[in-house]
Amino acid sequence: MSPKSSGPVHGSGPDGRIEIGDIREKLAELRGEVDETTDTVKPYLTYAAVGGAVLVIALAFLVGRRRGRRTSTWVEIRRV
């Protein structure tokens, strides 16, 4: 497989060389895109985390309740 290329690279330096400022600018652009994406996804992740926690707690309650019923002893007292 050959590396993915989108054509010749041109920087802002002499003879089209890539300078440190070009790299910083591109990184800032990428970071902005990532920040936008995470800002739109955060509420959904929060809802999913809360829903998952409620589900785990409810499941633990139901399993513990069933086990408590199954192993509990009934004592019947009769007066003579």
KEKE-3310 file (N, C-alpha, C; in steps of 0.2 Angstrom, whole numbers, plus 5000, padded with zeros to 4 digits):
npx = (5004:5002:5007:4995:4992:4988:4992:5005:5013:5012:5020:5022:5034:5051:5053:5042:5042:5038:5034:5036:5025:5015:5012:5008:4996:4989:4987:4979:4968:4963:4961:4951:4940:4939:4935:4923:4915:4916:4909:4896:4893:4894:4882:4874:4882:4882:4869:4868:4877:4871:4859:4864:4870:4858:4852:4861:4860:4846:4846:4854:4847:4835:4841:4846:4835:4827:4836:4836:4822:4823:4831:4826:4820:4805:4796:4784:4773:4763:4750:4745)
npy = (4994:5011:5027:5039:5052:5069:5077:5089:5097:5113:5125:5140:5145:5149:5143:5135:5128:5119:5127:5129:5137:5134:5121:5123:5130:5121:5111:5118:5120:5107:5104:5112:5107:5094:5099:5104:5093:5085:5093:5092:5079:5076:5078:5067:5056:5059:5056:5043:5037:5040:5033:5020:5018:5018:5007:4996:4997:4994:4981:4975:4976:4969:4956:4953:4954:4943:4932:4934:4930:4917:4910:4913:4908:4901:4901:4893:4896:4887:4887:4877)
npz = (5000:4996:5003:5008:4998:4995:4985:4980:4994:5001:5009:5020:5020:5013:4996:4997:5008:5023:5038:5056:5060:5051:5054:5067:5065:5057:5067:5076:5069:5067:5081:5084:5076:5082:5095:5092:5089:5100:5109:5104:5106:5120:5128:5125:5129:5142:5146:5142:5151:5163:5162:5160:5173:5181:5176:5180:5194:5196:5191:5200:5211:5208:5206:5219:5227:5222:5225:5239:5242:5238:5247:5259:5275:5280:5295:5304:5316:5328:5339:5352)
capx = (5000:5006:5004:4989:4994:4983:4995:5011:5012:5015:5020:5022:5041:5054:5052:5036:5044:5033:5037:5033:5019:5011:5011:5004:4990:4985:4985:4974:4962:4961:4958:4944:4935:4938:4931:4916:4913:4915:4903:4889:4892:4894:4875:4872:4886:4880:4863:4870:4880:4866:4855:4868:4870:4851:4850:4865:4857:4840:4847:4857:4841:4831:4844:4847:4828:4826:4840:4833:4816:4824:4835:4823:4816:4798:4794:4777:4772:4756:4748:4741)
capy = (5000:5017:5032:5043:5059:5074:5082:5092:5101:5119:5129:5147:5146:5150:5138:5131:5124:5119:5130:5128:5141:5130:5115:5125:5132:5115:5108:5122:5119:5100:5104:5116:5102:5090:5102:5105:5086:5083:5097:5090:5072:5076:5077:5060:5052:5059:5053:5036:5035:5040:5027:5013:5017:5016:5000:4992:4997:4991:4974:4972:4976:4963:4950:4953:4952:4936:4928:4934:4926:4910:4907:4915:4903:4903:4898:4893:4894:4885:4886:4871)
capz = (5000:4996:5008:5005:4997:4992:4980:4983:5000:5000:5016:5019:5020:5006:4991:4998:5014:5029:5044:5062:5061:5047:5058:5073:5062:5056:5073:5079:5065:5069:5087:5083:5073:5088:5101:5090:5089:5107:5112:5102:5109:5127:5132:5124:5133:5149:5146:5142:5157:5169:5160:5162:5180:5183:5174:5184:5200:5196:5190:5206:5216:5207:5208:5226:5229:5220:5229:5246:5242:5237:5252:5266:5278:5283:5301:5305:5324:5329:5346:5354)
cpx = (5004:5003:4999:4992:4989:4986:5002:5009:5016:5015:5021:5030:5044:5054:5047:5037:5039:5037:5033:5026:5013:5008:5006:4997:4986:4982:4979:4967:4959:4958:4952:4939:4934:4934:4924:4912:4911:4909:4897:4888:4891:4887:4873:4876:4884:4874:4864:4873:4875:4861:4858:4868:4863:4850:4854:4862:4850:4841:4850:4852:4837:4834:4845:4840:4826:4830:4838:4827:4818:4827:4832:4820:4810:4797:4787:4776:4764:4755:4744:4736)
cpy = (5006:5022:5036:5050:5063:5079:5085:5097:5107:5123:5136:5149:5147:5143:5133:5127:5125:5122:5128:5131:5137:5124:5117:5127:5126:5111:5112:5121:5112:5100:5107:5111:5097:5092:5103:5098:5084:5087:5095:5083:5072:5075:5070:5055:5053:5056:5045:5033:5035:5034:5020:5012:5015:5009:4995:4992:4994:4983:4971:4972:4970:4956:4948:4951:4945:4931:4928:4930:4919:4907:4909:4909:4905:4898:4899:4891:4893:4885:4880:4872)
cpz = (5000:5001:5004:5004:4993:4987:4983:4989:4999:5007:5014:5019:5013:5002:4993:5004:5019:5035:5050:5063:5057:5051:5064:5070:5060:5062:5077:5075:5067:5076:5088:5081:5079:5093:5099:5091:5096:5111:5110:5104:5116:5130:5131:5128:5140:5150:5146:5148:5163:5168:5162:5169:5183:5182:5178:5191:5201:5195:5196:5211:5215:5208:5215:5229:5228:5224:5237:5247:5242:5243:5259:5269:5281:5289:5303:5313:5325:5337:5347:5359)
residu = (MET:SER:PRO:LYS:SER:SER:GLY:PRO:VAL:HIS:GLY:SER:GLY:PRO:ASP:GLY:ARG:ILE:GLU:ILE:GLY:ASP:ILE:ARG:GLU:LYS:LEU:ALA:GLU:LEU:ARG:GLY:GLU:VAL:ASP:GLU:THR:THR:ASP:THR:VAL:LYS:PRO:TYR:LEU:THR:TYR:ALA:ALA:VAL:GLY:GLY:ALA:VAL:LEU:VAL:ILE:ALA:LEU:ALA:PHE:LEU:VAL:GLY:ARG:ARG:ARG:GLY:ARG:ARG:THR:SER:THR:TRP:VAL:GLU:ILE:ARG:ARG:VAL)
# end
